[in-house]
Amino acid sequence: ARPRPKTRARRSRSTSASSAAMWLGVRRPGSRRSFSAAGVPDDSQSDRDTLWSREEKPSAIQEAVPVRRRRIRSKRPPRHMAHDPEQVAGPALRGLLDWFGFWHGDLRRVATPHELRRLLRPLDEWARRARRYTRFLRGATPRELSSCIRPRGHPEAFRRLGDYLECLERMPRPASVRAVLASDELMHLLLAFMGPQTVGAACCASSRFQMLADSEEVWRQLLHAHWPASQALCKNRGSKSCYAYRVQLARDAAGRCNERDHMGMFDDEGVVEKWMTEQAARYQLMVEMVVGQKVLLALIVDLSYDAEDDDICARVPTDCCCPPVSWDALQDGLRVSLTLIRKEDGKCLVVGDRMEFAVQLDDGDVLLGFGSSPVRVSFDEALYVLSKHPLCDLVLSNRTEHWFLHEASFEPIIREEDESLVGISRISIGLHGVCMRERRGRRGIG
């Protein structure tokens, strides 16, 4: 029974000898290179000496011991918690650290792994419990949070976390960040990438940042990113002023769209009457009425809106009288000039200049001749586009060159003895084709 252990010892010695022979420079089958005892390839021998086959040196094949290769699961080895203690933080604590401003890897710069594990474990337990009933409404530092939580919330750990945050804020910036700030070319690219709001904020940082933010390189890139075809507008202006011009155009377009939000108000009669009254109260009417060389009226009255007759008019005061004028003289020599005056800035609009007596309507009002046009040819062009709609064309197909010309009429005060004009009670204004003063059943005077 004793020879067996000796046999085992011989086998172990032979195995160790063969493995030692492999690491002492023995060539491996199918390879041209030899390895030293440290496992480093030995290139001292030439390729001519290493060219051999199994038939020439069969002893090398017998001496080589196959090595078991370990399966490589990934290129990067798995990190252990000893190397990355921040893995102790769960999703709740990780989100809280991000909210405080800690980036992944920042805590390892200010504390040892052992200290971080002791700090993060109680905080992770608190964060998992507090996630259900805690909600942050404003920004706070860890030190501020430590003063408003209970002892079970580990306030000391939050104070320690606040100390780490202060240490990180006192640390100098990396050299790469300082290199970017020192390079004008990189700063131009950075500001153009961040957008116009960041560029505007950079102007307040320092004089150098203001110079960089006002540079042509930055605004050329911003203009090309937002409106690529705007270079045609920059012939006589810089990219910054061209960008401001395009922004103003976009704001004007948005303002016109927002102004049309009141379209639904015209469905309510009460709202429309109030709006018409407010708009009419913004103007005054200058009245100049003569017959031949005789001045009948020369005054300025306030404009108002009559909801009963749906009429924009100006009421003449009762104490304002005019010299008596016969109807024959009124028909032949009447000339009336009406001018709208906006109260807020005094800007004037001619309703009609030297309008003549046209006809007396069925209700007794005197209709004057056509006045001026408040619209330009661009408005007629817009009406032409609207006439392409079938429903709009039913009305717009009958329009003439007299459409949208001012019409004016006045209500005369007649003396019954000789049927002479002795005064005027009110003056009404309208537009031909839209709100015409002329009614059916008119009666001509002749």
C-alpha positions, 0 to 999 in steps of 0.5 A: 500500500505504500508504493502508491504515494510515491507514484503520486509524488512522481506524477506531481513532480513530473507535472511540475517539471513539464509546466516549468519546461513550458514557461522556460522558453518551450515553443507552443504547437502552431506558434513561432514565438517562444516565451520566457519564464515570466510569460513575456514573448522572447523575440531573441531568436529569428524566425528561421530558427523557429520554423519547425514542424511536429515531425522535426521536434516531437519533444516540444509537443510532449513538453507543452501543457495546454492552458485553460483560457478564461471566458471573457464576458465583457471588455470592462471588468465589473466594478466592485463597491470598493472601487465605486462606493456611490453604487450604494445610492439607490434610484431615490438617493441618486435623484436627490443627489442630482437635484442637489447638484452632485454629478456621478463621481464627484463625491469620490473627489472629496471623501474616501470610499469608506466614508462614502459608504457610511454616509450614503447607506443611511441617506439611501434608507431615508430617501426610499422612505421619504420618496412617498411623502416628500415633495420639494417645491423649491431648490435647497442645499443639503445643509438647509434640508438638515435643519427641517428634518427629524432625527430619524432623517439623519440630519448629521448626514445631510450636514456632512453632505453639505460640507462635501458640496462646499468643498466641490464648489471651492475646487478649481475648474478643470484645465479643459474648461479653462482652455475653452474659456480662453479660446475665442473660437471655441466660445463663439461655437459654444454661445452659438450652440446655446442660443440667443437667451444665453448670449444675452445673459453672457453680455452681463458677465464681463466685458470680454463675454460682452465682446464675444456675445456681440461678435459677428461670428456668433450671430451669423450662426444663430441667424443661419440656424433659425432663418437660413435664407436671411443673408439676402437681408443682411446686405446693409446690416449686420447679422445681429440687427438682421436677427432682431429684424426677423424676430420683430417680423415674427412678433408682428405676425403673432400679434396679428394672430392674437388680435383676432381672438376677439372675433367671437365677441361680435356674436353678442349684441351687448358686447358689440354695442359697448365696443362700438361706443368705446371706439366712437368715443375716441374721435371727434368730428370737425364740421365745416358747412358753407353755402356760397360765402355764408358760413352755416356751421364751423365747430368740433363735436364728439362722435358717438354711437346710436345703438337704436339706429345702429348709426355712428353720428355726431350730435350738434348742440341745441344752442348752436344755430345757423343763419336761415337758408332757403332750400333752393340756395341749399341745393345749389351752393351747399359745401360740407367738409367733415374731418375725423380727429383722433383724441389720443394723438390729434391725427386727422382723417378726411371724411369728405371735402366740400361735399355737395347736396345730393338728395333728401331721403324719405325720412327727411335727412339730407344725403351728401355726395360721396366723400373720400376713401379710407382704404387703399388699393391693397384692401381692394386686392384683399377683397378680390381674393375673398371673392374667390370664395363662393359665398363671398362672391355673392356679395363682392361680385356687385362691388363698384369703385364707389364701395367703401367711399364715405357717405354723410348725411345730416338731419336738418331743422326746418322752419315751417313758415318758409321751409328754410334751414335754421339748424342741424340736429345731428350728422351721420357717417357711413360707408357706401356699399357697407353701411349706406346712409341712403335708404329705400323710397328716397325723395328727390328735391328739385 
